[in-house]
Amino acid sequence: MVLRQRLWLRLQATQLPLRRPSAPVLLRRPFQPLLVWRALVVVLALLGARPAAAAPSPLEIRCGWLVNPTPANIWLRDRDREWIIGVQGGDQLGGDWPWPAFAPGQWQELNGHYGRGCACIRGRVDPDSGRVVEIQHSWPRPLQACREDPALGPRSQP
């Protein structure tokens, strides 16, 4: 029994005294550079995996036939292509945008009040989707300007 007590006392003397830690456990750990590098690689991989946001296209001025044949269907047909502004039951240009102030004789009514006119817009387009993304300003032009524009060609008249 005495031997057992001596061993117990000797064991107690060799152990570090129990005390309350002065710093959080994470701060007392030794620095692990490999762990830091692994975490950095994972974060960079996740950032690289996200699709990069496309840079907004610059403001452009596009002129041509502004066609509004039926409610909520509207597009601009210029020398390059047809730019979709809105599709009934589908995508619409967000928010209000400035509709050209057509004077009498500048708008051809083809379906009640719906029809077409010659106009220009200043805004942003997405060439990949063929959609108008933003319109900052628009203004009417005489119908004759679109009819006689060789860049629009005969196919451009709706």
C-alpha positions, -999 to 999 in steps of 0.1 A, spaced: 0 0 0 28 23 8 44 16 -25 12 24 -43 9 57 -25 45 66 -33 40 59 -70 8 79 -70 26 109 -55 55 106 -79 31 105 -108 13 136 -95 46 154 -92 56 147 -128 24 158 -143 17 194 -152 -5 211 -128 -41 215 -140 -50 251 -145 -75 270 -165 -63 279 -200 -56 316 -205 -62 316 -243 -88 298 -264 -79 264 -275 -75 274 -312 -49 300 -303 -28 276 -283 -24 251 -312 9 252 -330 8 270 -364 0 246 -392 10 261 -426 -1 231 -446 -37 235 -432 -37 272 -441 -25 265 -477 -52 238 -481 -79 262 -470 -66 289 -493 -66 265 -523 -102 255 -515 -114 291 -513 -96 301 -545 -110 270 -563 -145 280 -552 -141 316 -563 -127 304 -596 -156 280 -601 -182 308 -601 -191 321 -635 -176 355 -640 -202 383 -644 -201 396 -679 -190 432 -682 -220 454 -691 -220 464 -727 -214 501 -735 -242 524 -742 -251 523 -779 -274 542 -802 -295 519 -824 -319 531 -850 -345 512 -870 -381 500 -870 -396 500 -835 -423 473 -839 -452 468 -814 -477 445 -832 -496 433 -802 -497 440 -764 -463 433 -747 -446 423 -780 -420 449 -790 -387 448 -807 -363 471 -826 -351 459 -860 -319 477 -870 -291 472 -895 -276 443 -874 -306 423 -863 -338 422 -844 -334 433 -807 -361 420 -784 -375 445 -759 -405 424 -747 -423 392 -754 -459 387 -743 -460 361 -715 -421 361 -715 -392 383 -708 -398 421 -706 -374 449 -703 -374 457 -666 -390 489 -653 -404 518 -672 -384 530 -702 -389 561 -722 -412 554 -752 -405 577 -782 -430 606 -784 -443 599 -819 -459 628 -837 -489 622 -860 -477 605 -891 -446 590 -874 -465 559 -862 -482 534 -885 -512 517 -869 -514 481 -882 -536 465 -855 -557 490 -837 -533 513 -819 -505 487 -823 -480 491 -852 -446 504 -860 -425 535 -862 -390 546 -870 -370 553 -838 -337 553 -821 -328 541 -786 -297 548 -765 -291 519 -742 -274 485 -737 -280 453 -756 -269 417 -751 -255 405 -785 -256 369 -774 -293 368 -766 -304 395 -789 -322 413 -761 -323 450 -751 -310 452 -715 -315 489 -708 -330 519 -725 -319 553 -712 -335 574 -739 -355 570 -772 -367 594 -798 -388 591 -830 -376 595 -866 -396 601 -897 -409 569 -913 -391 579 -945 -357 576 -927 -362 539 -921 -378 533 -955 -349 548 -973 -321 535 -951 -301 510 -972 -286 494 -941 -321 483 -930 -329 468 -964 -363 457 -978 -366 428 -954 -367 452 -925 -403 465 -931 -426 444 -909 
